[in-house]
């Protein structure tokens, strides 16, 4: 009987660990997804800023005569 109790305890412990790992994986996935969204947003903003600087850049450079 003791062997069955031990096996049952081990199964319960494995189920608890599995549930905990699943929750951690879900949380990590949310963090990674959120980070990629933020990176995408920042890349778009950076492209826009580069475009703006290309447009106004020549006007900002002082001529050697000034």
C-alpha positions as CSV (number, residue, x, y, z in Angstrom):
1,X,0.0,0.0,0.0
2,X,2.8,2.4,0.8
3,X,4.1,2.2,-2.8
4,X,0.7,3.3,-4.1
5,X,0.6,6.2,-1.7
6,X,4.0,7.2,-2.8
7,X,3.1,7.0,-6.5
8,X,0.0,9.1,-5.8
9,X,2.0,11.7,-4.0
10,X,4.5,11.8,-6.9
11,X,1.7,12.2,-9.4
12,X,0.1,15.0,-7.5
13,X,3.5,16.8,-7.2
14,X,4.1,16.4,-10.9
15,X,0.6,17.8,-11.7
16,X,1.3,20.8,-9.4
17,X,4.6,21.4,-11.1
18,X,3.1,21.0,-14.6
19,X,0.3,23.5,-13.7
20,X,2.9,26.0,-12.3
21,X,5.1,25.6,-15.4
22,X,2.1,26.1,-17.7
23,X,1.2,29.4,-15.9
24,X,4.8,30.6,-16.1
25,X,4.9,29.8,-19.8
26,X,1.7,31.7,-20.4
27,X,3.1,34.7,-18.5
28,X,6.3,34.6,-20.4
29,X,4.5,34.4,-23.7
30,X,2.5,37.5,-22.7
31,X,5.7,39.4,-21.9
32,X,7.4,38.4,-25.1
33,X,4.3,39.3,-27.2
34,X,4.0,42.6,-25.5
35,X,7.8,43.3,-26.0
36,X,7.5,42.5,-29.7
37,X,4.6,44.8,-30.1
38,X,6.6,47.6,-28.4
39,X,9.6,46.9,-30.6
40,X,7.5,47.1,-33.7
41,X,6.0,50.4,-32.5
42,X,9.4,51.8,-31.8
43,X,10.8,50.7,-35.2
44,X,7.9,52.5,-36.9
45,X,8.5,55.6,-34.9
46,X,12.2,55.5,-35.7
47,X,11.5,55.1,-39.4
48,X,9.2,58.2,-39.2
49,X,11.9,60.2,-37.4
50,X,14.5,59.2,-39.9
51,X,12.2,60.3,-42.8
52,X,11.6,63.6,-41.0
53,X,15.3,64.2,-40.5
54,X,16.0,63.4,-44.1
55,X,13.5,66.0,-45.1
56,X,14.7,68.7,-42.8
57,X,18.3,67.7,-42.5
58,X,19.7,69.7,-45.3
59,X,18.1,72.8,-43.9
60,X,19.7,72.3,-40.6
61,X,23.3,72.1,-41.9
62,X,24.9,75.5,-41.8
63,X,26.7,76.7,-44.9
64,X,30.4,77.3,-44.7
65,X,29.7,81.0,-45.3
66,X,27.6,81.4,-42.2
